[in-house]
Amino acid sequence: MSQWDLVNSDVILVMGSNMAENHPIAFRFVVEAKQRGATIIHVDPRFTRTSALADIYAPIRSGTDIAFLGGIVRYLLENDLWFREYALPYTNLSTIIEDGFQAPEEFDGLFSGWDEEKHSYKMDSWQYEGMVVPTANADHSVEVSDPEKKHEMTKRPPRRDETLQDPNCVYQIMRRRFAAYTPEMVERVTGCPKESFVKIAEAMAKNSGRERTGAVCYALGWTHHTTGSQMIRAATIMQGLLGNMGRPGGGVLALRGHCSIQGSTDIPTLYEMLPTYLAQPKAAKHPTLETYLEEETVPTGWWTNLPKYMVSLLKAWYGEHATKENEFGYQWLPKIVGDHSQFPMTFAMTDGFMRGMFVIGQNTVVGGMNAKLVQKGLAGLDWLVVRDSHEVETATFWKKGTLISEGEMKPEDIATEIFLMPASLPGEKAGTFTNTQRLVQWHDKVVDGPGDSRSDLSFVFHLARRLKELYAESTEKRDEPIRKLTLDYPVIGPLEDPDSEAVLQEINGYTTADRKLVSGFKALKDDGSTACGGWAYSGLFPEEGKNLTRSRKADGPDGNGAHHGWAFAWPSNRRTLYNRASADPEGKPWSERKKMIWWDEAEGKWTGLDIPDYVEDKAPGYRPDWSKEQTGMDAISGSDPFIMMPDGRMALFTPAGLKDGPLPAHYEPVETPAKNAFYKAQSNPAAKRFHRKGNALHEVADKQYPYALTTYRLTEHHTAGAPTRGVPTTAELQPESFAEIPPELAEKLGVRTLDWVVLSTKRGEVETRAMVTERLRPLTIDGSTVYEIGMPWHFGWAGYATGDIANILTSIVADPNVSMHEAKALTCNLRKGRLRRHHEGVEA
């Protein structure tokens, strides 16, 4: 959903986010919704400015969000408060699951299929009865014994029980799965009073149905957990039951951290994905293009088009060198052999396996987990290139870092050769931002950057150009990926900057015979006749001189509020994904108040207030002819809205795509002051744990580290701090670090506001100023009092606003699906006093 669509919501749940302070521009639409009569709910460990503007605030212990959301799901199911007319035909609620499936309540906290030796799940028992269901994620493979059974979906629809009586249907499985999530159990686990919880569950339920919709807004307060992916899943299950997906004012809005975080996952800086959600080839699974396409192509639904997108990407990257005879250059693509995320890289540096590194637009010494171990890793490199607009901590760790201040190393002991390359700020370069709502917006270059600063595009382009020149005469096969790469972008001005619009045109796509821009991804082919750098973005530059990301035409008072003339939202400028669900199965709007798109019988097509996210001429009454094989969209009926899913339905139960279970289950954070009250398994069994020296973890309810700790952001500082701490006028708005401490704990420890305090974990210690505040309150968890401490993570030693690095305290553990860390929930100790600094002589 779009940020501005929030004004159409009747209830908004903000959870896992301090939206008012961290996303103030988007929050204006929440305020407008409230003025129109919407109920605003905030669930958070801290009472913040978001809480102050909410109608209902509920406190919660960090890391227990699934217990809370699972409680709402149970409340809806047990009280029959779900939107049956929507959820029954549009989700997989009636679908029959394999008979061998077992959930954690039956299996000591584990789902069926757990392999203790491999520390992972086999997903055979999670599948639809008699068939394998490929995931709609970037990696479409499924960990099952017989993956070929995915082709069963071309022969027949999944077996369903519309009466919902079959014990193996998703509805009955979910009732059993969430039966224990009673209001009393929610209070026991999360600390939220059951009265507040029930009030929220009722508010969500009563704002559902034909006439009403609700939205959920989340941010890093959900993603930064070892169960983060499942927290988001729990929210989508709730929204699916309430009929809040694909409709005006309904949806799950991921609030991105800054202006182009969405863009960095679309055209990714992630190791496991190619542009716009194609899987990065794996060396063992995908030795050839043929095996890649066979493994990754989903036989039913829209992802059947994957070969067109993959071949067009290879043509964009390798141009005339990519031919059918050489697999369109597929062998030149890097193949992954394991987990290449930041955490294994940290250990690879420490162990001497990695010799050099580029750090571009990231201050990893401040933002990386277990920051002391990160610094040890950087100290093991031969060379390090840091590109930033300021001299950040990552560039100066060798002389001012934690290893130096604690006396573990001396500057002369660190042999890493560091190159600090000045980077341009946004106004000093042209390009696009892709923000929270998939909105791609162009920005022009306003002024040249000072000195030798260059854009990242310019740096990478000229580095690649020089490498191509270096290897131009090479006959080595290993050098072919560089030699064959296309770098045919025109350059501009005395600095020879590559033309950003030319790059955008390549992302849009063109026909290879005449380089004519394509109008959208439907024009892409798998025969090498088209090239496209990112299929989902195709259409943003549909013809010469028509860069739609430059468009700035907002709807007036009489417009429909979708603002189609403002920039470009992928795919195809659709503002609401899966908007076929805004009409009922017969193609009629659920109500006049909540209409978005509908079937025009006279015209024989879908029309309405948004661009249909559907096959334009597929009638609501279309049904596949199962007397013969059905593939692609032919296998999806005209009443199934979720076209990226293999069966066209929203997956409340997901047979594949998540490595830690087909349904959410509450697991405690890896470090926690409480035992898991639901079952024997304490924390996420599939979570990534790295048992390494310097990365020791705390015991459950560890008396040496008795307090819960969460980290967070401030309005006044930007991520790891370089653009704000390095500028005097912004630094003075929040000049130094602090820790928020509840008054009851402060009194117990004899701490007052502005006192120095020391926070400690097994990874390290930091000192900071105390801020005693009622924004944090003690919670009663399973009969015991739990105190939670909060600490902003922006600070370091560089710049004008300084403080110890909060991530000295955090550990390296990760969500099994996306390798996201757990900075939002850990444990620590707290004492009054200061640390002994090796270079300052300050006494503890």
Disulfide bonds with the S-S distance in Angstrom:
none
